[in-house]
Amino acid sequence: MSEARRYIERMPAQALLTAEELLHLHLPNKRTELVRGMLIIREPAGYQHGDIAMRLGAAIHAHVEASGIGRVFAAETGFALERGPDTVRAPDVAFISKARLPDPPPRGFAEMAPDLAVGVLSPGDTAGEVLEKVADCLKAGTRLVWVVDPIRATARVYRDMEPSLC
């Protein structure tokens, strides 16, 4: 057996993190999420990604403020979607309706899914990663997920397909 192979076999498995540990983790200039306890680290978003996310956030914020229907949250706001192991997702833009806003506001991650989660694709995103994020949000209770593709100039809308009681 090669020396490299023995080294790999002896490497410990990555320890699962909690949402609280993620909150106190300091990784400057990195975007982080927690997926079933596994730390996901990404480089900062690029220029086009930031521009589109800001424009969408500003438009949604203007509508929400004018109508008083809730709050809009910027990129990197973490939402604890699942516990044991923990999943914390941070959409590029999020909206929570007034009726669902936590009172008092949490100091850490909100223990809830936003009503709307918006994600702007980055060049390195894979279809599998994007669909996993969409599924995590919908499973946790997000009513609507927008995935914006700047390269193709398209947006896909995902929603919970469970029958409504209305």
C-alpha positions in Angstrom: 0.0 0.0 0.0 1.3 3.4 -0.9 2.2 6.0 1.8 -0.4 8.4 0.4 -3.1 5.8 0.5 -2.3 5.0 4.2 -2.4 8.7 5.0 -5.8 9.2 3.4 -7.2 6.1 5.2 -6.1 7.6 8.6 -7.5 11.0 8.0 -10.3 11.7 10.4 -13.8 12.3 9.0 -14.8 16.0 9.1 -16.6 16.7 12.3 -20.2 18.0 12.0 -20.7 21.6 13.0 -23.7 23.1 14.6 -25.4 26.4 13.6 -24.0 28.0 16.8 -20.5 27.0 15.9 -21.0 28.4 12.3 -22.2 31.6 13.8 -18.9 32.0 15.7 -16.6 30.8 13.0 -14.6 33.6 11.6 -13.5 33.1 8.0 -12.8 36.5 6.5 -13.7 37.2 2.9 -15.6 33.8 2.5 -19.2 32.9 2.1 -20.2 30.0 4.3 -23.2 27.8 4.7 -23.9 24.6 6.7 -25.4 21.6 5.0 -26.4 18.8 7.2 -23.5 19.7 9.5 -20.9 20.0 6.8 -19.2 23.4 6.3 -19.5 24.8 2.8 -16.9 27.5 2.0 -17.1 29.7 -1.2 -15.2 32.6 -2.5 -17.0 36.0 -2.4 -19.5 36.6 -5.2 -18.3 38.3 -8.4 -19.3 41.7 -9.7 -22.2 40.7 -11.9 -23.6 38.4 -9.2 -23.5 41.3 -6.6 -25.0 43.8 -9.0 -28.0 41.5 -9.9 -28.5 40.5 -6.2 -28.5 44.1 -5.1 -30.9 45.2 -7.8 -33.4 42.4 -7.0 -33.1 43.1 -3.3 -33.7 46.8 -3.8 -36.8 46.2 -6.0 -38.2 43.7 -3.5 -37.4 46.0 -0.6 -39.1 49.0 -2.2 -42.3 47.0 -2.7 -42.2 45.5 0.8 -41.6 48.9 2.5 -44.3 50.6 0.4 -46.9 48.0 1.3 -45.7 47.2 4.8 -46.0 43.5 4.3 -42.8 42.3 6.0 -39.0 42.5 5.9 -36.3 41.9 3.3 -32.9 40.5 4.2 -29.6 40.9 2.4 -27.2 38.2 1.2 -25.4 36.3 4.0 -28.3 36.4 6.4 -28.4 32.8 7.6 -31.6 30.8 8.2 -31.4 27.7 10.3 -33.6 25.4 8.2 -32.9 22.1 9.9 -31.4 20.7 13.2 -29.6 17.5 14.0 -27.5 17.7 11.8 -27.9 21.5 11.2 -28.5 23.2 7.9 -28.0 26.9 7.6 -28.7 28.5 4.2 -28.0 32.1 3.2 -29.9 33.2 0.1 -28.8 36.3 -1.8 -32.2 38.0 -0.9 -34.8 36.8 1.5 -38.3 38.0 2.5 -40.3 37.2 5.7 -43.9 38.3 5.9 -45.0 40.6 8.7 -47.0 37.8 10.4 -44.0 35.5 10.6 -41.3 37.9 11.8 -39.7 36.7 15.0 -40.3 38.9 18.0 -37.9 39.6 19.4 -35.5 39.4 16.5 -32.9 36.6 17.0 -29.3 37.6 17.7 -28.1 34.6 15.6 -29.7 32.7 12.8 -33.4 32.8 12.5 -34.9 29.3 13.3 -37.1 29.4 10.2 -37.3 29.4 6.5 -38.0 32.7 4.7 -41.2 33.1 2.7 -39.1 34.0 -0.4 -35.5 33.0 -1.1 -33.7 34.4 -4.1 -30.5 32.9 -5.4 -28.3 34.4 -8.1 -26.2 31.7 -9.9 -22.4 32.1 -9.8 -20.2 30.6 -12.5 -19.1 27.7 -10.4 -22.5 26.6 -9.2 -23.6 23.1 -10.4 -27.2 22.1 -11.1 -27.0 19.6 -8.3 -25.9 22.2 -5.7 -28.6 24.6 -6.8 -31.4 22.0 -6.7 -30.2 20.9 -3.3 -30.5 24.5 -2.0 -34.0 24.8 -3.5 -35.1 21.5 -2.0 -33.7 22.5 1.5 -35.6 25.8 1.4 -38.9 24.2 0.2 -38.7 21.3 2.7 -38.1 23.8 5.5 -41.2 25.9 4.5 -40.1 28.5 2.0 -43.1 29.2 -0.1 -41.2 30.5 -3.2 -37.6 30.2 -4.5 -36.3 32.2 -7.4 -33.1 31.1 -9.1 -31.7 33.8 -11.4 -29.2 32.9 -14.1 -27.3 36.0 -15.2 -25.5 34.2 -18.1 -28.8 33.0 -19.7 -30.8 36.0 -18.5 -33.5 33.7 -17.1 -35.1 33.1 -13.7 -36.7 29.8 -12.5 -39.4 29.9 -9.9 -39.9 27.0 -7.6 -42.7 26.6 -5.1 -44.1 24.1 -2.7 -46.6 22.0 -4.6 -48.6 20.7 -1.6 -52.3 21.4 -2.0 -53.4 24.6 -0.4 -56.1 24.8 2.2 -57.5 28.0 0.6 
